[in-house]
Amino acid sequence: MGQTLPKPGLRPFLPDDVPVLAAIFTASIEELTGEDYSEAQQQAWMEKAEDEDFGRHLASDLTLIATIEGSPVGFASLRGKDHIQMLYVHPAVAGQGVAAMLVDALEKLAGGRGAQSLSVDASDTAQGFFAKRGYVAMQRNSITVNDEWLANTTMKKTLGAGQ
Ligand SMILES: CC(C)(COP(=O)(O)OP(=O)(O)OC[C@H]1O[C@@H](n2cnc3c(N)ncnc32)[C@H](O)[C@@H]1OP(=O)(O)O)[C@@H](O)C(=O)NCCC(=O)NCCS
C-alpha cells in the first residue's frame, strides 16, 4: 500500500463542496468497486452524482468531510439519528483509515442523537469494512439504480455506552 499520509482532519459539509464530493464519489466507485459490481452497474451508480438529489441529500443529512492538508478526500453522512447514508473515500487514500475516522465520528454523533443502534445498506465492497467494526448483516437487498439492479446488505451495530 502507498506511503503513510498526514493525519486527516474532519469538518462539516458546505454547499460549495458538492462538485468535489461528486468527484470523490465517482472515482471511488470506478476504482474501488470493480471486483463486486459490473461496469454497467458501476456506471449506473456513478450517474447518481448527476442527480439534483445528490447535493440536496448531502445538505439535509449530517455530512462530514475528511480532509488531508485542507483537501477533501472522503465523506460520510448520517440520515436521521441512526442510518449511515453515504461513505466514500478517494481511491488515492484508500486503506489509510479515512473511512474508519469518518464512521467513528458518525457513531458518536448517532449516539449523541440518542440512537441505540446504527444501520447501513452496505455495498458488497464495504461489507467487510463494516463487519470488522461490529456491524451484523440483517438482510440482503436488490435495488434499482438508473435501470440496473445492484445488491447491498442492510447491516446493524448496537451502540454501546461511551459511543
Ligand atoms: C469501503 C470504503 C469506504 C473503505 O474506505 P477506506 O478508507 O479504505 O477504509 P479504512 O482504511 O478506514 O479501513 C479501516 C479498516 O477496515 C478494513 N477494510 C477496509 N475495507 C475493507 C473490506 N472491503 N473488507 C475488509 N476489511 C476492510 C481495513 O483493512 C482497515 O483495517 P485495519 O483497521 O485493521 O487497518 C472504500 O473502499 C470505498 O469508498 N469504497 C467504494 C464506495 C463504497 O462502496 N462505499 C460504501 C457505500 S455503503
The ligand as a Tripos MOL2 file, in Angstrom:
@<TRIPOS>MOLECULE
LIG
   48    50     1     0     0
SMALL
NO_CHARGES

@<TRIPOS>ATOM
      1 C1        -15.4070    0.9210    1.8280 C.3       1 LIG1
      2 C2        -14.5210    2.1410    1.8760 C.3       1 LIG1
      3 C3        -15.3200    3.3650    2.3020 C.3       1 LIG1
      4 C4        -13.3710    1.8880    2.8720 C.3       1 LIG1
      5 O1        -12.5770    3.0660    2.9660 O.3       1 LIG1
      6 P1        -11.0450    3.0630    3.4990 P.3       1 LIG1
      7 O2        -10.7140    4.4660    3.8780 O.co2     1 LIG1
      8 O3        -10.1970    2.3770    2.5100 O.co2     1 LIG1
      9 O4        -11.1750    2.1590    4.8030 O.3       1 LIG1
     10 P2        -10.1730    2.2260    6.0680 P.3       1 LIG1
     11 O5         -8.7800    2.4070    5.5850 O.co2     1 LIG1
     12 O6        -10.6860    3.2280    7.0530 O.co2     1 LIG1
     13 O7        -10.3720    0.7680    6.6670 O.3       1 LIG1
     14 C5        -10.4500    0.5530    8.0620 C.3       1 LIG1
     15 C6        -10.2460   -0.9150    8.3310 C.3       1 LIG1
     16 O8        -11.2190   -1.6710    7.5920 O.3       1 LIG1
     17 C7        -10.5420   -2.5810    6.7390 C.3       1 LIG1
     18 N1        -11.2660   -2.6630    5.4690 N.ar      1 LIG1
     19 C8        -11.4970   -1.6710    4.5820 C.ar      1 LIG1
     20 N2        -12.2120   -2.1480    3.5480 N.ar      1 LIG1
     21 C9        -12.4060   -3.4600    3.8150 C.ar      1 LIG1
     22 C10       -13.0640   -4.5130    3.1310 C.ar      1 LIG1
     23 N3        -13.6780   -4.3160    1.9690 N.pl3     1 LIG1
     24 N4        -13.0570   -5.7500    3.7030 N.ar      1 LIG1
     25 C11       -12.4550   -5.9790    4.8700 C.ar      1 LIG1
     26 N5        -11.8200   -5.0300    5.5830 N.ar      1 LIG1
     27 C12       -11.7930   -3.7920    5.0350 C.ar      1 LIG1
     28 C13        -9.1540   -2.0090    6.5270 C.3       1 LIG1
     29 O9         -8.2340   -3.0130    6.2130 O.3       1 LIG1
     30 C14        -8.8750   -1.3910    7.8780 C.3       1 LIG1
     31 O10        -8.4600   -2.3900    8.7810 O.3       1 LIG1
     32 P3         -7.3330   -2.0880    9.9290 P.3       1 LIG1
     33 O11        -8.0190   -1.1340   10.8700 O.co2     1 LIG1
     34 O12        -7.0670   -3.4260   10.5050 O.co2     1 LIG1
     35 O13        -6.1840   -1.4660    9.2270 O.co2     1 LIG1
     36 C15       -13.8620    2.4190    0.4690 C.3       1 LIG1
     37 O14       -13.3300    1.2000   -0.0140 O.3       1 LIG1
     38 C16       -14.8220    2.9630   -0.5780 C.2       1 LIG1
     39 O15       -15.0300    4.1800   -0.7090 O.2       1 LIG1
     40 N6        -15.4280    2.0430   -1.3910 N.am      1 LIG1
     41 C17       -16.2250    2.3900   -2.5430 C.3       1 LIG1
     42 C18       -17.5370    3.0420   -2.2210 C.3       1 LIG1
     43 C19       -18.4090    2.1950   -1.3400 C.2       1 LIG1
     44 O16       -18.6300    1.0130   -1.5760 O.2       1 LIG1
     45 N7        -18.9650    2.8560   -0.3270 N.am      1 LIG1
     46 C20       -19.8100    2.2500    0.6320 C.3       1 LIG1
     47 C21       -21.2490    2.5510    0.3660 C.3       1 LIG1
     48 S1        -22.2200    1.8430    1.6860 S.3       1 LIG1
@<TRIPOS>BOND
     1     1     2 1
     2     2     3 1
     3     2     4 1
     4     2    36 1
     5     4     5 1
     6     5     6 1
     7     6     7 2
     8     6     8 1
     9     6     9 1
    10     9    10 1
    11    10    11 2
    12    10    12 1
    13    10    13 1
    14    13    14 1
    15    14    15 1
    16    15    16 1
    17    15    30 1
    18    16    17 1
    19    17    18 1
    20    17    28 1
    21    18    19 ar
    22    18    27 ar
    23    19    20 ar
    24    20    21 ar
    25    21    22 ar
    26    21    27 ar
    27    22    23 1
    28    22    24 ar
    29    24    25 ar
    30    25    26 ar
    31    26    27 ar
    32    28    29 1
    33    28    30 1
    34    30    31 1
    35    31    32 1
    36    32    33 2
    37    32    34 1
    38    32    35 1
    39    36    37 1
    40    36    38 1
    41    38    39 2
    42    38    40 1
    43    40    41 1
    44    41    42 1
    45    42    43 1
    46    43    44 2
    47    43    45 1
    48    45    46 1
    49    46    47 1
    50    47    48 1
@<TRIPOS>SUBSTRUCTURE
     1 LIG1         1 GROUP 0 **** ****
